């Protein structure tokens, strides 16, 4: 696979308690044990993908921006976190978003509002807005990655009854390189991921993403088609655009 653009530094890794394996980003599965006895913990496990995405992004940006460090600098310098450390870090984003109010997860517009309050409080040059035009997603994703900013992307929830089985397929690296493009069995919808790179393979463009603590790939054209062809897909499915206050992007 040929890399078009990718984050400049290593993405956050967490050591899994069960086997010591390294993740690629945070994982809602870290709350599997506590979810059995507590409703709030259960919602973190089932609907915490937006909080996970925000946690990963803030950790990555905190490594490069002192004003965004809410914990000691030594925390951001770690190559890997333990699950316990990550769960504590997750709680920072959880409190920032005032929890997970809906069973479906966090609203993208609410996330945008809360992250802007955080940027203002920390006197950061960044600002955030939620994208609305499908035609600009790829350009803005490319520009953010070139600026070394992780991209929070939402795969739209399927609102209409006859669309419930629709979604997006994720692919593993081995599938792409071996030409066996079967993809994940499940169709993914109503889910936040973090884009860490853009790659090409056999004339197809893929977004490299972090989801459930693993590295996956999804086709750019399939994502845009899903957003365009479903009710409110262009609003519910889009990206959290992070830019400098003077503006990295054209209006």
C-alpha positions as CSV (number, residue, x, y, z in Angstrom):
1,X,0.0,0.0,0.0
2,X,1.3,3.5,-0.9
3,X,1.0,6.1,1.8
4,X,-0.5,9.4,0.6
5,X,-0.3,11.1,3.9
6,X,-0.1,10.0,7.6
7,X,0.3,11.4,11.1
8,X,3.9,12.3,11.7
9,X,4.3,10.5,15.0
10,X,3.2,7.2,16.5
11,X,-0.4,6.9,17.4
12,X,-1.5,6.2,21.0
13,X,-0.9,2.6,22.1
14,X,-2.4,0.8,25.1
15,X,-1.1,-2.5,26.6
16,X,-4.1,-4.9,26.9
17,X,-4.4,-6.4,30.4
18,X,-5.4,-9.8,29.2
19,X,-2.4,-10.5,26.9
20,X,-0.1,-7.5,26.8
21,X,-0.8,-6.9,23.2
22,X,-0.5,-3.3,21.9
23,X,-3.6,-1.6,20.6
24,X,-3.9,1.0,17.9
25,X,-5.8,3.7,19.8
26,X,-8.4,3.4,22.6
27,X,-11.0,0.6,22.8
28,X,-14.5,0.6,24.3
29,X,-13.7,-2.9,25.3
30,X,-11.6,-1.6,28.2
31,X,-14.9,-1.2,30.0
32,X,-16.2,-4.7,29.4
33,X,-15.7,-5.9,33.0
34,X,-17.1,-2.8,34.8
35,X,-20.0,-2.7,32.4
36,X,-21.5,-5.8,33.9
37,X,-22.4,-4.0,37.2
38,X,-22.9,-0.3,36.4
39,X,-25.3,1.4,33.9
40,X,-22.9,4.3,33.2
41,X,-20.0,1.8,32.6
42,X,-22.3,-0.2,30.3
43,X,-22.9,2.9,28.2
44,X,-19.2,3.6,28.0
45,X,-18.8,0.1,26.6
46,X,-21.7,0.2,24.2
47,X,-21.7,3.8,23.1
48,X,-18.4,5.3,24.0
49,X,-16.8,5.5,20.6
50,X,-17.1,9.3,20.4
51,X,-15.4,9.7,23.8
52,X,-12.7,7.3,22.8
53,X,-12.0,9.3,19.6
54,X,-11.9,12.5,21.5
55,X,-9.6,11.0,24.1
56,X,-7.2,9.7,21.4
57,X,-7.1,13.1,19.6
58,X,-6.5,15.1,22.8
59,X,-3.7,12.8,23.8
60,X,-2.0,13.1,20.4
61,X,-2.4,16.9,20.3
62,X,-1.2,17.1,23.9
63,X,2.1,15.6,22.9
64,X,2.8,18.5,20.6
65,X,0.9,21.4,22.2
66,X,1.9,22.4,25.7
67,X,-1.3,24.5,26.2
68,X,-3.4,21.4,25.6
69,X,-1.6,19.4,28.3
70,X,-4.0,18.9,31.3
71,X,-1.8,16.3,32.8
72,X,2.0,16.4,33.5
73,X,4.2,16.4,30.4
74,X,5.7,13.0,31.4
75,X,2.3,11.4,30.8
76,X,2.3,12.4,27.2
77,X,5.9,11.2,26.7
78,X,5.0,7.6,27.3
79,X,5.2,5.2,24.4
80,X,2.4,3.0,25.7
81,X,-0.3,3.4,28.4
82,X,-1.7,0.7,30.6
83,X,-5.5,0.0,30.4
84,X,-5.8,1.6,33.8
85,X,-4.0,4.7,32.7
86,X,-6.2,5.0,29.6
87,X,-9.4,4.5,31.5
88,X,-8.4,7.4,33.7
89,X,-7.5,9.5,30.7
90,X,-10.9,8.6,29.1
91,X,-12.6,10.1,32.1
92,X,-11.2,13.5,31.2
93,X,-13.0,13.5,27.9
94,X,-16.0,11.9,29.5
95,X,-16.3,14.8,31.9
96,X,-15.6,17.4,29.2
97,X,-18.6,16.0,27.2
98,X,-20.7,15.8,30.4
99,X,-21.0,12.1,30.0
100,X,-22.8,10.1,27.4
101,X,-26.4,11.3,27.6
102,X,-27.9,9.1,24.9
103,X,-27.9,5.4,24.4
104,X,-26.8,6.1,20.8
105,X,-23.7,7.9,22.0
106,X,-22.4,11.5,21.8
107,X,-23.7,14.1,19.4
108,X,-21.2,15.4,16.9
109,X,-22.4,18.9,17.3
110,X,-22.2,18.7,21.1
111,X,-18.7,17.3,20.8
112,X,-17.8,20.3,18.6
113,X,-19.3,22.8,21.1
114,X,-17.4,21.3,24.1
115,X,-14.1,21.0,22.3
116,X,-14.3,24.6,21.3
117,X,-14.9,25.6,25.0
118,X,-11.8,23.5,25.9
119,X,-9.6,25.2,23.2
120,X,-10.8,28.7,24.4
121,X,-10.1,27.8,28.1
122,X,-6.6,26.6,27.2
123,X,-6.0,29.6,25.0
124,X,-5.2,27.4,22.1
125,X,-5.1,28.7,18.5
126,X,-7.2,25.8,17.4
127,X,-11.0,26.0,16.7
128,X,-13.3,23.2,15.6
129,X,-16.4,22.9,13.5
130,X,-18.5,20.0,12.2
131,X,-18.3,19.5,8.4
132,X,-21.5,19.5,6.4
133,X,-20.3,19.1,2.8
134,X,-19.4,15.6,1.7
135,X,-17.5,17.0,-1.2
136,X,-15.0,18.6,1.2
137,X,-14.4,15.7,3.5
138,X,-11.4,14.3,1.7
139,X,-9.7,17.6,1.1
140,X,-10.1,18.6,4.7
141,X,-9.0,15.2,6.0
142,X,-5.9,15.4,3.8
143,X,-5.1,18.9,5.1
144,X,-5.5,18.0,8.7
145,X,-3.2,15.0,8.4
146,X,-0.7,17.2,6.7
147,X,-0.9,19.5,9.7
148,X,-0.4,16.4,12.0
149,X,-3.9,16.5,13.4
150,X,-5.9,13.3,13.9
151,X,-9.3,13.4,12.2
152,X,-12.4,12.3,14.1
153,X,-14.8,10.9,11.5
154,X,-18.4,9.7,12.1
155,X,-20.0,6.9,10.1
156,X,-23.7,8.0,10.0
157,X,-26.4,6.2,11.9
158,X,-29.1,4.6,9.8
159,X,-32.3,6.4,10.8
160,X,-34.8,4.9,8.4
161,X,-36.1,1.3,9.1
162,X,-35.3,0.0,5.7
163,X,-31.7,1.3,6.0
164,X,-30.9,-0.5,9.3
165,X,-28.8,-3.2,7.6
166,X,-26.7,-0.7,5.6
167,X,-23.2,0.4,6.8
168,X,-19.6,0.5,5.9
169,X,-17.1,-2.4,5.7
170,X,-13.7,-2.3,7.4
171,X,-10.7,-4.1,5.9
172,X,-7.5,-5.5,7.4
173,X,-4.0,-4.8,5.9
174,X,-3.6,-8.5,5.0
175,X,-6.8,-8.5,3.0
176,X,-5.7,-5.5,0.9
177,X,-2.2,-6.7,0.2
178,X,-3.3,-10.3,-0.6
179,X,-6.1,-9.1,-2.8
180,X,-8.7,-10.9,-0.8
181,X,-11.1,-8.0,-0.1
182,X,-13.7,-9.7,2.0
183,X,-13.8,-7.0,4.7
184,X,-15.4,-7.3,8.1
185,X,-18.5,-9.3,8.2
186,X,-20.4,-6.6,10.0
187,X,-21.7,-3.4,8.4
188,X,-20.6,-0.6,10.6
189,X,-22.9,2.5,11.1
190,X,-23.4,5.0,13.9
191,X,-19.8,4.9,14.9
192,X,-16.9,7.3,15.5
193,X,-13.4,6.4,14.3
194,X,-10.1,8.4,14.0
195,X,-8.4,8.7,10.6
196,X,-4.6,8.5,11.0
197,X,-3.6,8.2,7.3
198,X,-4.7,8.0,3.7
199,X,-3.3,5.2,1.5
200,X,-3.8,3.9,-2.0
201,X,-4.0,0.3,-3.2
202,X,-4.8,-0.8,-6.8
203,X,-6.2,2.7,-7.7
204,X,-8.4,2.7,-4.6
205,X,-8.1,5.3,-1.8
206,X,-8.4,4.1,1.7
207,X,-8.6,5.9,5.1
208,X,-6.4,4.3,7.7
209,X,-8.5,4.3,10.9
210,X,-8.4,3.5,14.6
211,X,-11.5,1.6,15.8
212,X,-11.9,-0.7,18.8
213,X,-8.2,-0.5,19.5
214,X,-7.3,-1.9,16.0
215,X,-6.0,-0.5,12.7
216,X,-8.5,-0.9,9.9
217,X,-9.0,0.6,6.4
218,X,-12.1,1.8,4.8
219,X,-12.7,2.9,1.2
220,X,-13.1,6.6,0.6
221,X,-15.7,6.1,-2.1
222,X,-17.8,3.7,0.0
223,X,-17.9,6.2,2.8
224,X,-18.9,9.1,0.6
225,X,-21.5,7.0,-1.1
226,X,-23.0,5.9,2.2
227,X,-23.3,9.5,3.4
228,X,-24.8,10.7,0.2
229,X,-27.4,7.9,-0.2
230,X,-28.9,7.9,3.3
231,X,-31.2,10.2,5.2
232,X,-29.2,13.1,6.8
233,X,-26.0,11.2,6.0
234,X,-24.2,14.4,5.0
235,X,-24.7,15.8,8.5
236,X,-24.6,12.7,10.7
237,X,-21.6,11.4,8.7
238,X,-18.8,13.9,8.5
239,X,-15.6,15.0,10.2
240,X,-14.6,17.2,13.1
241,X,-12.6,19.8,11.4
242,X,-9.7,21.3,13.5
243,X,-8.0,24.3,12.2
244,X,-6.0,27.4,13.4
245,X,-8.2,30.4,14.2
246,X,-6.8,32.2,11.2
247,X,-8.0,29.3,9.1
248,X,-6.2,26.5,7.3
249,X,-9.1,25.8,4.9
250,X,-11.1,27.8,2.4
251,X,-14.8,28.5,3.2
